Amino acid sequence: MSDQQPEKSVPPEPTPGTGTPRPPEPAEAAHAARAAGTGEGPAPAGGAGAASASGTPAGAVRAAQAQGAAPGGAARPPGAPGAPAGSPANPWQYAAGAPRAGAGNGAGDGPVARLRPSAPPLIPPAVLWSVLATAVLCAYFLGDGLGVNLLIVAAPAALAAYFAARSAGRRLRPWTAAWAVGGLALLAVPALRDAGWPTFLAVVSAFALGSLTLHGSRSWPGVLIGSVGLFDSVVPGVIWGVRGVRARADGSRARWGAALRTAAVALVLLVVFGTLFASADAAFAELLGSLLPAAPGGEAPWRIFLFALGLAGALAAAYAAVAPVRWDGITVRPGKPRGRVEWALPLIVLDLLFAAFIALQLVVLLGGYEKVRAETGLDHAEYARQGFWQLLWATLLTLLVIALALRWAPRGGSRDRTLVRAVLGTLCVLTLVVVASALRRMDLYVDEYGLTRLRISVAAMELWLGVVLILILAAGVFGARFLPRAVALSAAAGVLAFGLISPDGLVAEQNVQRFEADEKAGVDIDYLKDLSADAVPALDRLPEPQRSCALRIVQREVLRTDAPWYATSWGEARAKEILEKRPVQGDGRDCYRLGRDGSREGYEPESDGYDPY
């Protein structure tokens, strides 16, 4: 039935004892309309005049259901079975007050069920093939380590989500494209860097961006919960996939049989002739062995687990693309507005305290340090170390104060908005100066003692907090609607930049430069020898025996590892090339004669032949 065809009216129920029809009571009509919208109870009997609780005519509800509308009043997307012409391009935009979708999908009446759209249509064939490709590639490529294989596995999973979203009529929006591109870019970090800690941060951030891509969240609860919301789609996605395979297999047994026979014949031909060609030519055998992943029989359980993991993950991504949970439906009630004086006075006092601290910092930077040193007895490094951590905590607590202040801010009119912007804007600007002071203190400390993983990590964290403050200032001028997504995107961009600059390589480079500028400053060999292969190009410039002492452990790990190309990072491959051309020298005894600072004023070995590295 199309939108233009009239609906057949249902005669009213006769009034008992009279034999004449009686019009339905308003309460009965509302109850019948609600039942029609949620799939509960009988259809309404009041015809087109009975209205639902949301104001939607009951006849229109029944007409939409007859045309293939999803339970709950949401029209099926274009391209879906039974979708009417002219249905909305984005089926996840519901009218205010309309019945929440999800009551008809068997998910129950819990919070997630009220936020989830109705059960999606049958899984498309393109999604099924993409999911199967993801599972196979996951089983073959992810068992030997991390590298470019993550991008190889993510490609078909992204295609599965794309095909599913297209079948649901979802359109690609700018923020969705930003999430998707950012997530794939983060997966380039494991392919480039050998260090495990930036790789871990990149993989976790890529997962969060992928989940946001599928859910399209924009509020604070939506962004925070939506970043891990993909876990909620694992079980429904697997059930959706099993039902789709079963339904298609029942109707196309002949085609499935032909496909299986074709695949089996192709596999036999590849194995037979591939084996013959590999036996006939050693170069071809080496090429084939480098391209194809090895899967020993003892790894069968591990490969099966990876296959199941890839299958479930791809199905979850596709299901979230076709039926995303509307996490933006979770609302947080604002706090009770406070009076202007009650709200503003504590913040103004805090602004004055920040201003006094910043004035002292300017005095120190402009030449008043000698007076501070005379009063405190601290040198540059001690002064910097004493203050950095306190300033980092001050920045974090300031963000908490701003969040709480916005919750209880006065909201009476334009004068209240001006007051909030003035007080909180001043606090943000002053906190930015505190961020700059903290980074300057860290710079002084690094100049004195060198760079480490912890120091570069907390400096990067402080820098990102400064970006968040700038975004808050921009939200005060242009509006706060974009703020949750902008903060999340800035965090992902920070993780990507952190991985691409190679923190281990930067740590090694800074320490080597300090040693080259002043050998008396020394270099901490005990610390540098534990860095990853990313540090090899910088450590290779050290003189002997410092070079061999710093690279002995890395060489042992790199040269003994025989990982395939897809599980080898570019940093590891570059380190292997350097160490093969110029291996470490000696047996490690010279390392005993080096002190912790890399000089020869250390201690003598207590026993011969022992190599601590």
N, C-alpha and C positions, 0 to 999 in steps of 0.2 A: 504494500500500500504506500503510495507516494504522499508527499505533503499536501498535494492539491486535491486528492480524492476525499470526499466526505466520509466520515466515520458512521457506521451503522449505529443508530441509537439503541440503547437497551431500555425496554419499557420499565417504568418504575414499579416497585413491588406494591401490590395492592394492600390497602390498610385492612388488617384483620377485622372481620365482622361487618364490613361495609361493601366489599367487592370493588371499591373504586381505588385507583392508584393514589398513593400519598407521596408527596415530595420527600426526599431524604432530609433528615435533620442535619444541620451544619456539622455537628460533631461526627455523625456517621459518615458524611461526605469526606471530611478531613481524614478520618481513620482509613476509609477505603482508598483515598488517594495515596496516603503514606504506604499502605500495603502494596499498591501497584508499583510504587517507586522502588521498593526494597525487595520485592519478590515474596513478601510475607502475606498470607491470607488471601481471600478472594479478591477479584477485580472490583473496582468501584462500580456502582450501579446508577450513579447520578448523571451519566452522560457527559456531554461537553461542559455542562454548567458546574459540575462538581470540581472544586479546586483543591489542590494538595496543600500541605502545610506551608510550602514555600511560595505559594501563589501560582504554581504551574497548573493549567487545566488538566483534569484527570484524563479527558479524552485525548489530549495531546500526548500525555504520558503513554496511554495504550497504543496510540498511533505510532509513536517512536519505537515502542517495543515490537510492534508488528513489523516495522521496517528493519529491524535488526539492531535496535539500540541496546547498549549494554545495560545489565541490571544496575539500578541506581540512578538512571536518567542520563548517563553519559553516552553520547552517540558513538558508535564504532567509527574508527578512523577510515579515511578513504583507502580503498584497496583491500580492506578486510571483508570477509564473507558477509554479505547482507548489509553492507554500508550504503546508506542512501546518498543520492547525489547532493552535493552542496554541504556535506557534513564538515564540521570545523577541522582546520588543518592540525590543530594541537588539541587532542582530546582530553588533555589533563588540566584544562582550564575550566573549573566548575563555577557555576553561578553561586552567588552568596545565598546561603540558606537552603541550597539544594541538598537532597539526601546524599550522604557520604557514600561513595562507591566502596565496594569491598564486601558488602553484606551478602552478595550473591556468589562469592567465590569460595565459600566454605571455610573461610579463614577465621570465623568466630567474630566476636564483638569486642576484641581487645583494642588497645590504642593503635597498634599497627594495622589491624583490620579496617579501622575507620579511616586510615590515611591511604590505604592501598586501593588503586583502581580495581575494577572487576577483572575476572580471569581473562587473559588474552585469548585470541583465536588460536587455531592450530599452528604449531610451529612451522615456519616456511622451510622448504627444502634447502635453500641457500644457507640458512642458519644452521641446519643440521650438518651440512658438509663442512662449514667453517668450524663448528664445534669439534667435529671428528678430526679435522686437520690440526686443531690446537692440541688435542689430547695426544695424537701421534707424535707431533713435534716436541711436546713436553716430555714424553717418555724417552725420546731418543737424545734430545739435546741438553736437558737440564740435569743429567746425572753425573756430569764431570766437573762441575763448577759453574761460575757465572762469568759472562762476557757478552759477546754480541748475541748469544743464544736467547737472552731475554727479549731482545727486539724481534728475533725470528719467531718466538712463540707468541709475542703480543700482537703481531700483525694479523693472523687469522682470528684471534679473539676479538680484536677491534672490528674486523669485518663482520663477525657474527652479531656484534652489538649494532653495527650500522644497518645490516639487513633487517634485524628485528625492529629497530626504530623506524625504518622506512616503511615496513609493513604496518606499523601503528600510526603512520601519518605524522610523526614528529619531525619538526623542522630544525635545521642546524642554526643555532643562534650564536652571536659573537662570543658570549661567555663560555658556551659549550665548546666552541672551537678552541678557545684559549685553554680550557682545561685539558682537552684532548691533545693538543700540540705540546703543552707543558708536560703531560704525563709521558708521552713518547720520548721527549727530549731528555727527561730524567733517566730513562733507561739507557741512554748513551753513556752515563757515568760508569757503570760496570764494564762497559766495553773499552773505556779509555784508561781507567785507574785500577791499580792493583790493591790499594789500601782498602781494608774492610770497612772501616767506620764511615767514610763518605759514601761508600757503596750501599751500606745498610740504610743510611738516611735517604739516599736517592730512591731506593726500591720502595721504602715505606711511603715516601711522598708521592711516588708515581701511582701507587695503589690508591692513595687518598684522592688524587686528582682524577683518576679513572672513575672512582665512585661518584665524585661530584659531576663528572661529565654525564653519567647515566641518569642521575637524579635531578640535575638542574636546580640546585638549591640556591637561595639568595639571602635568607635571613640568618641571624646568628645561630639559632637552633638547627636550621637546615644545613648550614655549612659545617657545623661541628659534628652533628650526627650523620649527615650525608656523606662525610668523608670516610666513614666506616660502615655506611649503610649497605654496602654490597654483601656483607655477611648475611643480612636478612633475606637475600634472594637466593641463597644456595639451595636450601631444601625445596622451595617452590619452583626454582629453575630446573632441578633434577626431575621433579614430578611432571613438570610441563614437557620436558624433553621425552620422558618415557611415554607419556600419553600420546605425544605426537608421532613417535616412532611406531607405537602399537597401532594407531589409527591408520597410518599410511601403509604399514605392512599388511594390514588386513585387506586393503583395497588394491594393492599392487604387488602381489606375490610374484607374478611372472617377471616384472621389471626388476625387482630386487634379486631374483635368482639369476637373471642375465647379467646384472652388474657384478654380482659376486663371482660368477664364472669368468667374466672378462678380467676382473682384477686378479684372480688366481692364475689364469693363463699368462697374463703380463708379468706377474711376479716370478713364475717358473722360468719364463724366457730370460728375464733379467738375471736371475741367479745362475742359470746354466751358461749363457754366453758371457756374462760378466766374469765368471770363474775361469772360463777358457781364455779369455783375453788377458786376464790378470796372470795366468800361468804362462802365457806366451810372451809377455813383455813386462820386465821388472819396473820400468818407469810408469806404465799404466797401472800396475799393481800398487805402486807407491802413491800415485795420484788418487786411486780409488780408496785406498786405506786412509788417506788424509781427509777425504771428503765425507766418507761414510762414518758415522759414529759406531764405535765398538760397543757391543752389548753382550758381555759374557753371561753364561748361564747362571753363575752365582749371583748376578745382579737382577735376576728376574723379579723378585719381590719388590725391590726398589723401583724398577721400571714400571711395574704394574701400579704401584702407588702413585708415581708421577703421572701415569696415564689417567688414573682416576681423578687426580688433582686438577689436571688440565681440563678434563671433561666437565667436572663440577664447576670450575672457575669460569669457563667459557659459557656454560649454560646459565650461571648466575648473572654474568654480564649481559647476555641476551635478554634474559627475563627482566632485569632491571631496566633495560632499554625500552622494552615493550610495555611494561607495567611498573613504573617506578613508584616507590613509596613517596608520598608528598610530605616530606619532613618539614616543609615550610608551614604545614598545618599546625605544628606545635607552637603554641604561643606562650609567651612569658608576660604575665601581667606587670605593668609598670608600678613602681612604688608610689606611695602617697606623696603628692607634692608638698614641699616644705615652704615656709615663708621665706621671703627674700633675705632678710637679715639672718635668720636661722641657718639658711643654706649657704649664703655667700661669705659670712664672716670667717668661719674656719678656713675656707679656701683662700681668702685674702691674706690671712695670717701665714698660711703655707707659702703663698707667693712671695711675701716679704722675706721669709726665711731662705727661700731659694735665691732671691736677689742678693741677700747678704753673703751667702756662700759663694755665689758667682763673682761678686766684687772682690772677695779675698783671692779667688783663683786668678783673676786678672792681675792683681797686685803681684802675685807670685810669678806669673808668666812674664810680667814686665820688669822684673829685676828685683823683686822683693824676696827671692828665695833665700838669700844669705841670712836675712833676719829670722825667717822661719826655721832655718837650719840651726841657727844659734840658740833658738828657744827650744827646739825639739830634739836636737842632736841627731837628726836623721839625714842621710845622704839622699841623692836623687833617687836611686833604686829603691831604698827602703821607704821613702816618702811616697813613691808611686805605687809600690806594692801594698802599702798600708791603706791607700785610699781607693784602689780600683774596685775591689769587691764590694765595699760599702756603696760606691756610686752605682754599681750594677744593681744592687738590691734597691737602691733609691729609685732607679728608673722603673723597675718592675712594680714597686709599690705605688709609684705615681700613676701607672696605667690602671691599677686596681682602684685608686682613689677617683680617677676620672670616670671609670665605669659606674661606681657607686654614686658619684655625684650626678651623673646623667639620669640614674634611676629615680632619684628623689628631687630632681631639679624642679623649680617652679615653672608652671606651664599656663600662666594666666593670659598671656598675650605677647605682643611684639616687644614690650619693655622687658619682660621676663626672658625672652629669647636673646635679646641684646645683652642682658646681664650674664646669662650663661655663656654666651660666646666670648665675652670680654674676660671673665674670670678664668674659664678653662683654657681659652686661647693663650692667655698670659702664662698659665702653668705649663702648657705644652712647649711654648717657646723657651721658657727658662729650663725645662727639662732637657731640651735639645742642647743647650749649653752645657748641662751636666754630662750628657752623653759625650760631647766633644772633649770635656775635661777628663773623663774616664779613659777615652781612647788615647789622649795625650799621655796620661800616666802609664798606660800599657806600653806605649812607644818608648818612653824613658826606661822602663824596666827591661824591655827586649834589647835595647841598645847595650844595657849593662850585662845581662845574663844570657841573651840569646832567645830564640823562638822555640816553643814547644807546641805539641798538639793541644794541650789544655789552653795555653795562652792564645793561640790563634782561634780556637773554638769560642772562647768567651768574648774575644774581641769581635768576632763575626756576629755573635748573639747581640752584643751591645749595638753594633751597627744596624742590625735588623730592627731593634727596638726604636732606634732613631727614625727609621723608615716608617714604622707604625705611627709614631708621633706626627710625622709629616702628613700621613694619610688622615689622621684624626683632625688635624688643622684644615685639610682640604674638605673633609666632610662637614666641618662647621661653616664653610663658605658655600659649597655646592650642594650640600645635602648628604645625608648619611645612608641613603639607599644602597649605594655601591660599596660601603665600607666593609661588610663581612667578606664579600668575595675578593675585594682588593687586598685585604690583610692575608687571606689564604693564598692568593696568587703571589703576593710578595714573599711569603714564607717559602713557597715552592721555588720561586726564582732565586732566593737566597741559597737554598740547598743545591740547586743546579750550579750556581756560580761557585759555591764552596767546593763542589766536586770537580768542576772543570779547571779551577786554578791549581789543583793537586796540592792539598795541604801538606802531605809528607814531602813532596818536592820543594815546596816553599820553605818548610822548616829546615831542610838540608841546605838549601841555597843560602838562606840568611846566615846560618852558622858557618858555612864555608867562607862566605864573604867576610865575616868578622875575623876569621882565622887568617885569611889572605891579607887583610888590612893590617892586622897586628897579631903576629904569632904568639906574642906574650899573653894575649887574651885567652889563648887556648881554645880547644874544641872538646865538647863532651862526647867522647867516643862511646862510653857506656850507654848513652842515650841514643846516639845516632845509629848504632848497630842494630837496634830493634825496629827501625823504620822499614817500610815496605819497599818493593822494587821501584816505586815511583821516585825514590830518592837517589837512585844509582847515578844518573847523569851528573848531579851536583857533587855527590861524594867521590866520584871518579876523578875530580880535580884536586883532591887532597894529595899532599906528598906522602911518600912512604916513610915510616910504616903505618901512618894514620889511615891511609887509604885501605890497605889490606885489613886492618883491624876493624874498620867500619863496614867493610863489604863482605866479610867472611861468612856471616850467617845468611845474608841475602843470596850470595852465590850458591851456597849449599841448597837453599830452598828452590832457587830458580833453575839451576842446572839439573837437579834431580827430578824435577816435575816434568812429566811428559803429557801435559794436557793437550787435547785437540784444539784446533784453531778457533772453534766457536766458544770455547771455555777459557781462552787466553786473552787477557787484556792487552791493550797497546803498550801500557807501561811495563808489563811483564816481558813482552816480546822485545822491547827496546833494551831493557836491562840484560836480558839473556844475550843479545847481540854484543853489548859492550863487554860483558864478562867473558864471553867466548874469545873475543879478540885480545883482551887484556885481563887474564885471571889474576886473582890475588896471589901474593908472594909469601913465602915462608910458611912456618907451621904454627904461628900464633905466639911464639915465645917472645917476640918483640913487643907484643901488646902488654906484657907484664911491666915493661920498663916505661910505659906511658902512664902518667897520672890521669886523674879524672878529667883534667882540663886538656888532655892531649899532649902535654909537654913531656919531656924526658926526666922530670923531677919526681917520678913515681917511685914505686917500690920494686924490689927484685923478686923473682919467683921463688917460692919456697921449695918447689919440686920441679924437676926437669920433665919435659915431655907432656905436661898437662896443658890442654888447649881449652880454655874456658869459652871459646867462641865456636 
